[in-house]
């Protein structure tokens, strides 16, 4: 679980991750960016899900939690794309 950043990285974030684009059907993992506020519980850290759609500046993500499908609205800075074994 992410608890803190290195001293020289505190307060900074990656513009590449802030402006990254996803399309519906992409698989993503939730990776909290500690320099930005995250509106959900820490237990979402590391969970994987599927992008359903884009809503404003955030993405609607569907994550399976104990057999139930739950939907979250998460900004792209907190998401990381997962590549499967297929060619990029």
PDB file of N, CA, C and O in Angstrom:
ATOM      1  N   UNK A   1       0.849  -1.173   0.000  1.00  0.00           N
ATOM      2  CA  UNK A   1       0.000   0.000   0.000  1.00  0.00           C
ATOM      3  C   UNK A   1       0.896   1.239   0.000  1.00  0.00           C
ATOM      4  O   UNK A   1       1.887   1.304   0.728  1.00  0.00           O
ATOM      5  N   UNK A   2       0.540   2.193  -0.808  1.00  0.00           N
ATOM      6  CA  UNK A   2       1.287   3.439  -0.853  1.00  0.00           C
ATOM      7  C   UNK A   2       0.997   4.273   0.384  1.00  0.00           C
ATOM      8  O   UNK A   2      -0.160   4.546   0.702  1.00  0.00           O
ATOM      9  N   UNK A   3       2.049   4.673   1.076  1.00  0.00           N
ATOM     10  CA  UNK A   3       1.863   5.502   2.261  1.00  0.00           C
ATOM     11  C   UNK A   3       2.522   6.861   2.100  1.00  0.00           C
ATOM     12  O   UNK A   3       2.006   7.865   2.591  1.00  0.00           O
ATOM     13  N   UNK A   4       3.653   6.901   1.420  1.00  0.00           N
ATOM     14  CA  UNK A   4       4.330   8.171   1.221  1.00  0.00           C
ATOM     15  C   UNK A   4       5.206   8.102  -0.027  1.00  0.00           C
ATOM     16  O   UNK A   4       5.501   7.027  -0.549  1.00  0.00           O
ATOM     17  N   UNK A   5       5.611   9.284  -0.486  1.00  0.00           N
ATOM     18  CA  UNK A   5       6.495   9.390  -1.638  1.00  0.00           C
ATOM     19  C   UNK A   5       7.917   9.655  -1.149  1.00  0.00           C
ATOM     20  O   UNK A   5       8.144   9.961   0.022  1.00  0.00           O
ATOM     21  N   UNK A   6       8.859   9.531  -2.067  1.00  0.00           N
ATOM     22  CA  UNK A   6      10.228   9.910  -1.722  1.00  0.00           C
ATOM     23  C   UNK A   6      10.270  11.412  -1.462  1.00  0.00           C
ATOM     24  O   UNK A   6       9.414  12.147  -1.956  1.00  0.00           O
ATOM     25  N   UNK A   7      11.230  11.865  -0.712  1.00  0.00           N
ATOM     26  CA  UNK A   7      11.307  13.266  -0.308  1.00  0.00           C
ATOM     27  C   UNK A   7      11.335  14.213  -1.511  1.00  0.00           C
ATOM     28  O   UNK A   7      10.656  15.240  -1.492  1.00  0.00           O
ATOM     29  N   UNK A   8      12.098  13.892  -2.547  1.00  0.00           N
ATOM     30  CA  UNK A   8      12.220  14.799  -3.684  1.00  0.00           C
ATOM     31  C   UNK A   8      10.988  14.778  -4.583  1.00  0.00           C
ATOM     32  O   UNK A   8      10.831  15.669  -5.418  1.00  0.00           O
ATOM     33  N   UNK A   9      10.115  13.789  -4.435  1.00  0.00           N
ATOM     34  CA  UNK A   9       8.916  13.690  -5.272  1.00  0.00           C
ATOM     35  C   UNK A   9       7.658  14.224  -4.593  1.00  0.00           C
ATOM     36  O   UNK A   9       6.595  14.254  -5.214  1.00  0.00           O
ATOM     37  N   UNK A  10       7.753  14.641  -3.347  1.00  0.00           N
ATOM     38  CA  UNK A  10       6.563  15.102  -2.623  1.00  0.00           C
ATOM     39  C   UNK A  10       5.961  16.334  -3.283  1.00  0.00           C
ATOM     40  O   UNK A  10       6.672  17.271  -3.645  1.00  0.00           O
ATOM     41  N   UNK A  11       4.641  16.318  -3.435  1.00  0.00           N
ATOM     42  CA  UNK A  11       3.929  17.458  -4.005  1.00  0.00           C
ATOM     43  C   UNK A  11       3.953  17.521  -5.513  1.00  0.00           C
ATOM     44  O   UNK A  11       3.318  18.397  -6.101  1.00  0.00           O
ATOM     45  N   UNK A  12       4.669  16.614  -6.158  1.00  0.00           N
ATOM     46  CA  UNK A  12       4.780  16.631  -7.613  1.00  0.00           C
ATOM     47  C   UNK A  12       3.970  15.487  -8.203  1.00  0.00           C
ATOM     48  O   UNK A  12       3.787  14.448  -7.569  1.00  0.00           O
ATOM     49  N   UNK A  13       3.483  15.692  -9.433  1.00  0.00           N
ATOM     50  CA  UNK A  13       2.795  14.619 -10.134  1.00  0.00           C
ATOM     51  C   UNK A  13       3.183  14.660 -11.600  1.00  0.00           C
ATOM     52  O   UNK A  13       3.707  15.661 -12.087  1.00  0.00           O
ATOM     53  N   UNK A  14       2.925  13.580 -12.289  1.00  0.00           N
ATOM     54  CA  UNK A  14       3.293  13.440 -13.689  1.00  0.00           C
ATOM     55  C   UNK A  14       2.182  13.986 -14.586  1.00  0.00           C
ATOM     56  O   UNK A  14       1.037  13.544 -14.503  1.00  0.00           O
ATOM     57  N   UNK A  15       2.527  14.950 -15.444  1.00  0.00           N
ATOM     58  CA  UNK A  15       1.547  15.475 -16.391  1.00  0.00           C
ATOM     59  C   UNK A  15       1.124  14.405 -17.391  1.00  0.00           C
ATOM     60  O   UNK A  15      -0.005  14.428 -17.881  1.00  0.00           O
ATOM     61  N   UNK A  16       2.012  13.476 -17.695  1.00  0.00           N
ATOM     62  CA  UNK A  16       1.675  12.386 -18.612  1.00  0.00           C
ATOM     63  C   UNK A  16       0.536  11.555 -18.047  1.00  0.00           C
ATOM     64  O   UNK A  16      -0.405  11.219 -18.767  1.00  0.00           O
ATOM     65  N   UNK A  17       0.612  11.224 -16.772  1.00  0.00           N
ATOM     66  CA  UNK A  17      -0.466  10.449 -16.145  1.00  0.00           C
ATOM     67  C   UNK A  17      -1.723  11.283 -15.956  1.00  0.00           C
ATOM     68  O   UNK A  17      -2.831  10.746 -15.982  1.00  0.00           O
ATOM     69  N   UNK A  18      -1.567  12.596 -15.766  1.00  0.00           N
ATOM     70  CA  UNK A  18      -2.715  13.473 -15.565  1.00  0.00           C
ATOM     71  C   UNK A  18      -3.559  13.582 -16.837  1.00  0.00           C
ATOM     72  O   UNK A  18      -4.786  13.656 -16.761  1.00  0.00           O
ATOM     73  N   UNK A  19      -2.905  13.591 -18.012  1.00  0.00           N
ATOM     74  CA  UNK A  19      -3.604  13.774 -19.281  1.00  0.00           C
ATOM     75  C   UNK A  19      -3.740  12.483 -20.087  1.00  0.00           C
ATOM     76  O   UNK A  19      -4.073  12.549 -21.270  1.00  0.00           O
ATOM     77  N   UNK A  20      -3.498  11.319 -19.496  1.00  0.00           N
ATOM     78  CA  UNK A  20      -3.596  10.074 -20.255  1.00  0.00           C
ATOM     79  C   UNK A  20      -5.035   9.788 -20.665  1.00  0.00           C
ATOM     80  O   UNK A  20      -5.977  10.173 -19.972  1.00  0.00           O
ATOM     81  N   UNK A  21      -5.195   9.112 -21.792  1.00  0.00           N
ATOM     82  CA  UNK A  21      -6.516   8.826 -22.357  1.00  0.00           C
ATOM     83  C   UNK A  21      -6.795   7.327 -22.291  1.00  0.00           C
ATOM     84  O   UNK A  21      -5.896   6.503 -22.455  1.00  0.00           O
ATOM     85  N   UNK A  22      -8.046   6.998 -22.050  1.00  0.00           N
ATOM     86  CA  UNK A  22      -8.501   5.615 -22.054  1.00  0.00           C
ATOM     87  C   UNK A  22      -9.722   5.522 -22.945  1.00  0.00           C
ATOM     88  O   UNK A  22     -10.443   6.503 -23.130  1.00  0.00           O
ATOM     89  N   UNK A  23      -9.951   4.348 -23.493  1.00  0.00           N
ATOM     90  CA  UNK A  23     -11.158   4.137 -24.290  1.00  0.00           C
ATOM     91  C   UNK A  23     -12.000   3.061 -23.604  1.00  0.00           C
ATOM     92  O   UNK A  23     -11.465   2.250 -22.847  1.00  0.00           O
ATOM     93  N   UNK A  24     -13.309   3.045 -23.860  1.00  0.00           N
ATOM     94  CA  UNK A  24     -14.162   2.029 -23.234  1.00  0.00           C
ATOM     95  C   UNK A  24     -13.655   0.616 -23.531  1.00  0.00           C
ATOM     96  O   UNK A  24     -13.308   0.297 -24.668  1.00  0.00           O
ATOM     97  N   UNK A  25     -13.618  -0.214 -22.505  1.00  0.00           N
ATOM     98  CA  UNK A  25     -13.132  -1.579 -22.648  1.00  0.00           C
ATOM     99  C   UNK A  25     -11.694  -1.761 -22.194  1.00  0.00           C
ATOM    100  O   UNK A  25     -11.247  -2.896 -22.028  1.00  0.00           O
ATOM    101  N   UNK A  26     -10.953  -0.670 -21.988  1.00  0.00           N
ATOM    102  CA  UNK A  26      -9.575  -0.778 -21.509  1.00  0.00           C
ATOM    103  C   UNK A  26      -9.557  -1.295 -20.079  1.00  0.00           C
ATOM    104  O   UNK A  26     -10.408  -0.938 -19.265  1.00  0.00           O
ATOM    105  N   UNK A  27      -8.566  -2.149 -19.781  1.00  0.00           N
ATOM    106  CA  UNK A  27      -8.391  -2.633 -18.414  1.00  0.00           C
ATOM    107  C   UNK A  27      -7.425  -1.687 -17.708  1.00  0.00           C
ATOM    108  O   UNK A  27      -6.382  -1.319 -18.250  1.00  0.00           O
ATOM    109  N   UNK A  28      -7.793  -1.303 -16.491  1.00  0.00           N
ATOM    110  CA  UNK A  28      -6.976  -0.368 -15.723  1.00  0.00           C
ATOM    111  C   UNK A  28      -6.830  -0.847 -14.284  1.00  0.00           C
ATOM    112  O   UNK A  28      -7.648  -1.618 -13.782  1.00  0.00           O
ATOM    113  N   UNK A  29      -5.771  -0.374 -13.633  1.00  0.00           N
ATOM    114  CA  UNK A  29      -5.558  -0.624 -12.211  1.00  0.00           C
ATOM    115  C   UNK A  29      -5.632   0.714 -11.490  1.00  0.00           C
ATOM    116  O   UNK A  29      -5.229   1.741 -12.035  1.00  0.00           O
ATOM    117  N   UNK A  30      -6.142   0.701 -10.274  1.00  0.00           N
ATOM    118  CA  UNK A  30      -6.218   1.914  -9.468  1.00  0.00           C
ATOM    119  C   UNK A  30      -4.898   2.061  -8.719  1.00  0.00           C
ATOM    120  O   UNK A  30      -4.542   1.218  -7.896  1.00  0.00           O
ATOM    121  N   UNK A  31      -4.176   3.147  -9.015  1.00  0.00           N
ATOM    122  CA  UNK A  31      -2.915   3.451  -8.349  1.00  0.00           C
ATOM    123  C   UNK A  31      -3.024   4.887  -7.853  1.00  0.00           C
ATOM    124  O   UNK A  31      -2.928   5.830  -8.639  1.00  0.00           O
ATOM    125  N   UNK A  32      -3.224   5.050  -6.550  1.00  0.00           N
ATOM    126  CA  UNK A  32      -3.442   6.389  -5.994  1.00  0.00           C
ATOM    127  C   UNK A  32      -2.230   7.284  -6.190  1.00  0.00           C
ATOM    128  O   UNK A  32      -1.097   6.873  -5.938  1.00  0.00           O
ATOM    129  N   UNK A  33      -2.471   8.506  -6.639  1.00  0.00           N
ATOM    130  CA  UNK A  33      -1.430   9.536  -6.703  1.00  0.00           C
ATOM    131  C   UNK A  33      -1.529  10.319  -5.398  1.00  0.00           C
ATOM    132  O   UNK A  33      -2.526  10.998  -5.150  1.00  0.00           O
ATOM    133  N   UNK A  34      -0.501  10.225  -4.569  1.00  0.00           N
ATOM    134  CA  UNK A  34      -0.569  10.765  -3.215  1.00  0.00           C
ATOM    135  C   UNK A  34      -0.555  12.288  -3.158  1.00  0.00           C
ATOM    136  O   UNK A  34      -0.972  12.867  -2.155  1.00  0.00           O
ATOM    137  N   UNK A  35      -0.081  12.950  -4.219  1.00  0.00           N
ATOM    138  CA  UNK A  35      -0.055  14.412  -4.200  1.00  0.00           C
ATOM    139  C   UNK A  35      -1.407  15.011  -4.577  1.00  0.00           C
ATOM    140  O   UNK A  35      -1.589  16.224  -4.471  1.00  0.00           O
ATOM    141  N   UNK A  36      -2.352  14.189  -5.014  1.00  0.00           N
ATOM    142  CA  UNK A  36      -3.695  14.633  -5.376  1.00  0.00           C
ATOM    143  C   UNK A  36      -4.698  13.954  -4.449  1.00  0.00           C
ATOM    144  O   UNK A  36      -4.465  12.838  -3.984  1.00  0.00           O
ATOM    145  N   UNK A  37      -5.813  14.629  -4.183  1.00  0.00           N
ATOM    146  CA  UNK A  37      -6.814  14.021  -3.314  1.00  0.00           C
ATOM    147  C   UNK A  37      -7.505  12.866  -4.028  1.00  0.00           C
ATOM    148  O   UNK A  37      -7.785  12.932  -5.225  1.00  0.00           O
ATOM    149  N   UNK A  38      -7.771  11.815  -3.275  1.00  0.00           N
ATOM    150  CA  UNK A  38      -8.425  10.620  -3.795  1.00  0.00           C
ATOM    151  C   UNK A  38      -9.708  10.455  -3.003  1.00  0.00           C
ATOM    152  O   UNK A  38      -9.666  10.291  -1.783  1.00  0.00           O
ATOM    153  N   UNK A  39     -10.848  10.495  -3.677  1.00  0.00           N
ATOM    154  CA  UNK A  39     -12.133  10.547  -2.997  1.00  0.00           C
ATOM    155  C   UNK A  39     -12.665   9.228  -2.474  1.00  0.00           C
ATOM    156  O   UNK A  39     -13.787   9.177  -1.970  1.00  0.00           O
ATOM    157  N   UNK A  40     -11.884   8.152  -2.581  1.00  0.00           N
ATOM    158  CA  UNK A  40     -12.372   6.850  -2.156  1.00  0.00           C
ATOM    159  C   UNK A  40     -11.452   6.250  -1.106  1.00  0.00           C
ATOM    160  O   UNK A  40     -10.405   6.813  -0.787  1.00  0.00           O
ATOM    161  N   UNK A  41     -11.848   5.111  -0.575  1.00  0.00           N
ATOM    162  CA  UNK A  41     -11.096   4.424   0.466  1.00  0.00           C
ATOM    163  C   UNK A  41      -9.761   3.900  -0.062  1.00  0.00           C
ATOM    164  O   UNK A  41      -9.599   3.685  -1.264  1.00  0.00           O
ATOM    165  N   UNK A  42      -8.803   3.696   0.853  1.00  0.00           N
ATOM    166  CA  UNK A  42      -7.496   3.152   0.490  1.00  0.00           C
ATOM    167  C   UNK A  42      -7.599   1.728  -0.039  1.00  0.00           C
ATOM    168  O   UNK A  42      -6.698   1.263  -0.737  1.00  0.00           O
ATOM    169  N   UNK A  43      -8.681   1.033   0.282  1.00  0.00           N
ATOM    170  CA  UNK A  43      -8.807  -0.367  -0.135  1.00  0.00           C
ATOM    171  C   UNK A  43      -8.967  -0.520  -1.637  1.00  0.00           C
ATOM    172  O   UNK A  43      -8.863  -1.636  -2.147  1.00  0.00           O
ATOM    173  N   UNK A  44      -9.219   0.565  -2.364  1.00  0.00           N
ATOM    174  CA  UNK A  44      -9.292   0.490  -3.827  1.00  0.00           C
ATOM    175  C   UNK A  44      -7.907   0.403  -4.460  1.00  0.00           C
ATOM    176  O   UNK A  44      -7.784   0.025  -5.625  1.00  0.00           O
ATOM    177  N   UNK A  45      -6.861   0.750  -3.702  1.00  0.00           N
ATOM    178  CA  UNK A  45      -5.501   0.718  -4.220  1.00  0.00           C
ATOM    179  C   UNK A  45      -5.169  -0.675  -4.755  1.00  0.00           C
ATOM    180  O   UNK A  45      -5.303  -1.667  -4.038  1.00  0.00           O
ATOM    181  N   UNK A  46      -4.737  -0.746  -6.013  1.00  0.00           N
ATOM    182  CA  UNK A  46      -4.334  -2.006  -6.623  1.00  0.00           C
ATOM    183  C   UNK A  46      -5.449  -2.790  -7.280  1.00  0.00           C
ATOM    184  O   UNK A  46      -5.172  -3.777  -7.961  1.00  0.00           O
ATOM    185  N   UNK A  47      -6.691  -2.394  -7.105  1.00  0.00           N
ATOM    186  CA  UNK A  47      -7.809  -3.108  -7.730  1.00  0.00           C
ATOM    187  C   UNK A  47      -7.790  -2.866  -9.234  1.00  0.00           C
ATOM    188  O   UNK A  47      -7.334  -1.823  -9.703  1.00  0.00           O
ATOM    189  N   UNK A  48      -8.288  -3.838  -9.976  1.00  0.00           N
ATOM    190  CA  UNK A  48      -8.358  -3.704 -11.429  1.00  0.00           C
ATOM    191  C   UNK A  48      -9.804  -3.679 -11.874  1.00  0.00           C
ATOM    192  O   UNK A  48     -10.687  -4.235 -11.220  1.00  0.00           O
ATOM    193  N   UNK A  49     -10.028  -3.025 -12.995  1.00  0.00           N
ATOM    194  CA  UNK A  49     -11.380  -2.915 -13.516  1.00  0.00           C
ATOM    195  C   UNK A  49     -11.370  -2.576 -14.993  1.00  0.00           C
ATOM    196  O   UNK A  49     -10.326  -2.579 -15.645  1.00  0.00           O
ATOM    197  N   UNK A  50     -12.554  -2.283 -15.505  1.00  0.00           N
ATOM    198  CA  UNK A  50     -12.737  -1.986 -16.926  1.00  0.00           C
ATOM    199  C   UNK A  50     -13.328  -0.588 -17.062  1.00  0.00           C
ATOM    200  O   UNK A  50     -14.219  -0.204 -16.305  1.00  0.00           O
ATOM    201  N   UNK A  51     -12.822   0.171 -18.035  1.00  0.00           N
ATOM    202  CA  UNK A  51     -13.348   1.508 -18.302  1.00  0.00           C
ATOM    203  C   UNK A  51     -14.678   1.372 -19.030  1.00  0.00           C
ATOM    204  O   UNK A  51     -14.764   0.696 -20.056  1.00  0.00           O
ATOM    205  N   UNK A  52     -15.715   2.015 -18.499  1.00  0.00           N
ATOM    206  CA  UNK A  52     -17.028   1.994 -19.139  1.00  0.00           C
ATOM    207  C   UNK A  52     -17.215   3.194 -20.052  1.00  0.00           C
ATOM    208  O   UNK A  52     -17.632   3.050 -21.201  1.00  0.00           O
ATOM    209  N   UNK A  53     -16.904   4.384 -19.536  1.00  0.00           N
ATOM    210  CA  UNK A  53     -17.082   5.610 -20.316  1.00  0.00           C
ATOM    211  C   UNK A  53     -16.320   6.743 -19.656  1.00  0.00           C
ATOM    212  O   UNK A  53     -15.819   6.617 -18.539  1.00  0.00           O
ATOM    213  N   UNK A  54     -16.243   7.860 -20.378  1.00  0.00           N
ATOM    214  CA  UNK A  54     -15.636   9.064 -19.822  1.00  0.00           C
ATOM    215  C   UNK A  54     -16.748  10.000 -19.381  1.00  0.00           C
ATOM    216  O   UNK A  54     -17.724  10.199 -20.105  1.00  0.00           O
ATOM    217  N   UNK A  55     -16.600  10.575 -18.193  1.00  0.00           N
ATOM    218  CA  UNK A  55     -17.568  11.545 -17.683  1.00  0.00           C
ATOM    219  C   UNK A  55     -16.808  12.778 -17.227  1.00  0.00           C
ATOM    220  O   UNK A  55     -16.155  12.765 -16.183  1.00  0.00           O
ATOM    221  N   UNK A  56     -16.895  13.833 -18.005  1.00  0.00           N
ATOM    222  CA  UNK A  56     -16.158  15.048 -17.683  1.00  0.00           C
ATOM    223  C   UNK A  56     -14.669  14.782 -17.757  1.00  0.00           C
ATOM    224  O   UNK A  56     -14.170  14.320 -18.783  1.00  0.00           O
ATOM    225  N   UNK A  57     -13.951  15.071 -16.675  1.00  0.00           N
ATOM    226  CA  UNK A  57     -12.508  14.842 -16.642  1.00  0.00           C
ATOM    227  C   UNK A  57     -12.161  13.472 -16.074  1.00  0.00           C
ATOM    228  O   UNK A  57     -10.985  13.111 -16.027  1.00  0.00           O
ATOM    229  N   UNK A  58     -13.162  12.696 -15.639  1.00  0.00           N
ATOM    230  CA  UNK A  58     -12.925  11.404 -14.990  1.00  0.00           C
ATOM    231  C   UNK A  58     -13.448  10.257 -15.853  1.00  0.00           C
ATOM    232  O   UNK A  58     -14.105  10.467 -16.872  1.00  0.00           O
ATOM    233  N   UNK A  59     -13.137   9.041 -15.413  1.00  0.00           N
ATOM    234  CA  UNK A  59     -13.590   7.843 -16.115  1.00  0.00           C
ATOM    235  C   UNK A  59     -14.465   7.008 -15.195  1.00  0.00           C
ATOM    236  O   UNK A  59     -14.210   6.905 -13.995  1.00  0.00           O
ATOM    237  N   UNK A  60     -15.489   6.422 -15.771  1.00  0.00           N
ATOM    238  CA  UNK A  60     -16.401   5.541 -15.045  1.00  0.00           C
ATOM    239  C   UNK A  60     -15.796   4.141 -15.122  1.00  0.00           C
ATOM    240  O   UNK A  60     -15.684   3.574 -16.209  1.00  0.00           O
ATOM    241  N   UNK A  61     -15.405   3.580 -13.976  1.00  0.00           N
ATOM    242  CA  UNK A  61     -14.708   2.294 -13.908  1.00  0.00           C
ATOM    243  C   UNK A  61     -15.594   1.275 -13.212  1.00  0.00           C
ATOM    244  O   UNK A  61     -16.231   1.582 -12.205  1.00  0.00           O
ATOM    245  N   UNK A  62     -15.634   0.044 -13.758  1.00  0.00           N
ATOM    246  CA  UNK A  62     -16.379  -1.040 -13.120  1.00  0.00           C
ATOM    247  C   UNK A  62     -15.378  -2.004 -12.496  1.00  0.00           C
ATOM    248  O   UNK A  62     -14.518  -2.555 -13.184  1.00  0.00           O
ATOM    249  N   UNK A  63     -15.499  -2.204 -11.180  1.00  0.00           N
ATOM    250  CA  UNK A  63     -14.581  -3.054 -10.424  1.00  0.00           C
ATOM    251  C   UNK A  63     -15.383  -4.141  -9.725  1.00  0.00           C
ATOM    252  O   UNK A  63     -16.417  -3.857  -9.120  1.00  0.00           O
ATOM    253  N   UNK A  64     -14.911  -5.394  -9.802  1.00  0.00           N
ATOM    254  CA  UNK A  64     -15.576  -6.506  -9.118  1.00  0.00           C
ATOM    255  C   UNK A  64     -15.112  -6.531  -7.664  1.00  0.00           C
ATOM    256  O   UNK A  64     -13.913  -6.552  -7.388  1.00  0.00           O
ATOM    257  N   UNK A  65     -16.071  -6.530  -6.736  1.00  0.00           N
ATOM    258  CA  UNK A  65     -15.766  -6.546  -5.310  1.00  0.00           C
ATOM    259  C   UNK A  65     -16.587  -7.648  -4.650  1.00  0.00           C
ATOM    260  O   UNK A  65     -17.796  -7.505  -4.471  1.00  0.00           O
ATOM    261  N   UNK A  66     -15.925  -8.748  -4.288  1.00  0.00           N
ATOM    262  CA  UNK A  66     -16.577  -9.907  -3.670  1.00  0.00           C
ATOM    263  C   UNK A  66     -17.753 -10.410  -4.504  1.00  0.00           C
ATOM    264  O   UNK A  66     -18.823 -10.701  -3.970  1.00  0.00           O
ATOM    265  N   UNK A  67     -17.548 -10.509  -5.804  1.00  0.00           N
ATOM    266  CA  UNK A  67     -18.576 -11.048  -6.688  1.00  0.00           C
ATOM    267  C   UNK A  67     -19.594 -10.035  -7.172  1.00  0.00           C
ATOM    268  O   UNK A  67     -20.432 -10.364  -8.011  1.00  0.00           O
ATOM    269  N   UNK A  68     -19.543  -8.822  -6.670  1.00  0.00           N
ATOM    270  CA  UNK A  68     -20.474  -7.783  -7.117  1.00  0.00           C
ATOM    271  C   UNK A  68     -19.729  -6.779  -7.981  1.00  0.00           C
ATOM    272  O   UNK A  68     -18.566  -6.469  -7.724  1.00  0.00           O
ATOM    273  N   UNK A  69     -20.399  -6.275  -8.998  1.00  0.00           N
ATOM    274  CA  UNK A  69     -19.817  -5.249  -9.853  1.00  0.00           C
ATOM    275  C   UNK A  69     -20.142  -3.886  -9.248  1.00  0.00           C
ATOM    276  O   UNK A  69     -21.308  -3.563  -9.020  1.00  0.00           O
ATOM    277  N   UNK A  70     -19.107  -3.093  -8.991  1.00  0.00           N
ATOM    278  CA  UNK A  70     -19.303  -1.756  -8.445  1.00  0.00           C
ATOM    279  C   UNK A  70     -18.710  -0.748  -9.414  1.00  0.00           C
ATOM    280  O   UNK A  70     -17.716  -1.027 -10.086  1.00  0.00           O
ATOM    281  N   UNK A  71     -19.323   0.419  -9.481  1.00  0.00           N
ATOM    282  CA  UNK A  71     -18.891   1.444 -10.419  1.00  0.00           C
ATOM    283  C   UNK A  71     -18.356   2.643  -9.653  1.00  0.00           C
ATOM    284  O   UNK A  71     -18.964   3.105  -8.687  1.00  0.00           O
ATOM    285  N   UNK A  72     -17.203   3.141 -10.102  1.00  0.00           N
ATOM    286  CA  UNK A  72     -16.555   4.281  -9.478  1.00  0.00           C
ATOM    287  C   UNK A  72     -16.211   5.304 -10.547  1.00  0.00           C
ATOM    288  O   UNK A  72     -15.981   4.954 -11.704  1.00  0.00           O
ATOM    289  N   UNK A  73     -16.179   6.560 -10.157  1.00  0.00           N
ATOM    290  CA  UNK A  73     -15.782   7.652 -11.028  1.00  0.00           C
ATOM    291  C   UNK A  73     -14.415   8.121 -10.550  1.00  0.00           C
ATOM    292  O   UNK A  73     -14.303   8.722  -9.481  1.00  0.00           O
ATOM    293  N   UNK A  74     -13.373   7.851 -11.339  1.00  0.00           N
ATOM    294  CA  UNK A  74     -12.001   8.098 -10.906  1.00  0.00           C
ATOM    295  C   UNK A  74     -11.270   8.923 -11.955  1.00  0.00           C
ATOM    296  O   UNK A  74     -11.391   8.671 -13.153  1.00  0.00           O
ATOM    297  N   UNK A  75     -10.503   9.919 -11.491  1.00  0.00           N
ATOM    298  CA  UNK A  75      -9.722  10.747 -12.402  1.00  0.00           C
ATOM    299  C   UNK A  75      -8.540   9.952 -12.956  1.00  0.00           C
ATOM    300  O   UNK A  75      -8.036   9.051 -12.285  1.00  0.00           O
ATOM    301  N   UNK A  76      -8.088  10.279 -14.183  1.00  0.00           N
ATOM    302  CA  UNK A  76      -7.054   9.469 -14.840  1.00  0.00           C
ATOM    303  C   UNK A  76      -5.701   9.457 -14.137  1.00  0.00           C
ATOM    304  O   UNK A  76      -4.914   8.537 -14.358  1.00  0.00           O
ATOM    305  N   UNK A  77      -5.407  10.445 -13.299  1.00  0.00           N
ATOM    306  CA  UNK A  77      -4.112  10.442 -12.613  1.00  0.00           C
ATOM    307  C   UNK A  77      -4.006   9.274 -11.634  1.00  0.00           C
ATOM    308  O   UNK A  77      -2.900   8.873 -11.271  1.00  0.00           O
ATOM    309  N   UNK A  78      -5.137   8.726 -11.204  1.00  0.00           N
ATOM    310  CA  UNK A  78      -5.155   7.607 -10.264  1.00  0.00           C
ATOM    311  C   UNK A  78      -5.292   6.259 -10.969  1.00  0.00           C
ATOM    312  O   UNK A  78      -5.477   5.238 -10.307  1.00  0.00           O
ATOM    313  N   UNK A  79      -5.206   6.237 -12.300  1.00  0.00           N
ATOM    314  CA  UNK A  79      -5.374   4.998 -13.062  1.00  0.00           C
ATOM    315  C   UNK A  79      -4.108   4.652 -13.831  1.00  0.00           C
ATOM    316  O   UNK A  79      -3.338   5.530 -14.222  1.00  0.00           O
ATOM    317  N   UNK A  80      -3.909   3.357 -14.040  1.00  0.00           N
ATOM    318  CA  UNK A  80      -2.777   2.873 -14.821  1.00  0.00           C
ATOM    319  C   UNK A  80      -3.294   1.802 -15.770  1.00  0.00           C
ATOM    320  O   UNK A  80      -3.971   0.867 -15.343  1.00  0.00           O
ATOM    321  N   UNK A  81      -2.981   1.933 -17.051  1.00  0.00           N
ATOM    322  CA  UNK A  81      -3.468   0.986 -18.048  1.00  0.00           C
ATOM    323  C   UNK A  81      -2.750  -0.351 -17.896  1.00  0.00           C
ATOM    324  O   UNK A  81      -1.544  -0.397 -17.652  1.00  0.00           O
ATOM    325  N   UNK A  82      -3.507  -1.439 -18.044  1.00  0.00           N
ATOM    326  CA  UNK A  82      -2.952  -2.785 -17.957  1.00  0.00           C
ATOM    327  C   UNK A  82      -2.923  -3.367 -19.358  1.00  0.00           C
ATOM    328  O   UNK A  82      -3.944  -3.417 -20.043  1.00  0.00           O
ATOM    329  N   UNK A  83      -1.753  -3.802 -19.775  1.00  0.00           N
ATOM    330  CA  UNK A  83      -1.615  -4.418 -21.090  1.00  0.00           C
ATOM    331  C   UNK A  83      -1.656  -5.926 -20.927  1.00  0.00           C
ATOM    332  O   UNK A  83      -0.953  -6.488 -20.088  1.00  0.00           O
ATOM    333  N   UNK A  84      -2.480  -6.577 -21.732  1.00  0.00           N
ATOM    334  CA  UNK A  84      -2.549  -8.040 -21.687  1.00  0.00           C
ATOM    335  C   UNK A  84      -1.439  -8.607 -22.566  1.00  0.00           C
ATOM    336  O   UNK A  84      -0.594  -7.854 -23.050  1.00  0.00           O
ATOM    337  N   UNK A  85      -1.428  -9.892 -22.774  1.00  0.00           N
ATOM    338  CA  UNK A  85      -0.383 -10.550 -23.534  1.00  0.00           C
ATOM    339  C   UNK A  85      -0.414 -10.271 -25.023  1.00  0.00           C
ATOM    340  O   UNK A  85       0.492 -10.695 -25.741  1.00  0.00           O
ATOM    341  N   UNK A  86      -1.428  -9.570 -25.510  1.00  0.00           N
ATOM    342  CA  UNK A  86      -1.518  -9.295 -26.940  1.00  0.00           C
ATOM    343  C   UNK A  86      -0.571  -8.167 -27.339  1.00  0.00           C
ATOM    344  O   UNK A  86      -0.073  -7.429 -26.488  1.00  0.00           O
ATOM    345  N   UNK A  87      -0.326  -8.041 -28.654  1.00  0.00           N
ATOM    346  CA  UNK A  87       0.590  -7.024 -29.168  1.00  0.00           C
ATOM    347  C   UNK A  87       0.045  -5.627 -28.905  1.00  0.00           C
ATOM    348  O   UNK A  87      -1.164  -5.396 -28.915  1.00  0.00           O
ATOM    349  N   UNK A  88       0.972  -4.703 -28.670  1.00  0.00           N
ATOM    350  CA  UNK A  88       0.574  -3.316 -28.378  1.00  0.00           C
ATOM    351  C   UNK A  88       0.403  -2.524 -29.653  1.00  0.00           C
ATOM    352  O   UNK A  88       0.071  -1.340 -29.604  1.00  0.00           O
TER     353      UNK A  88
END
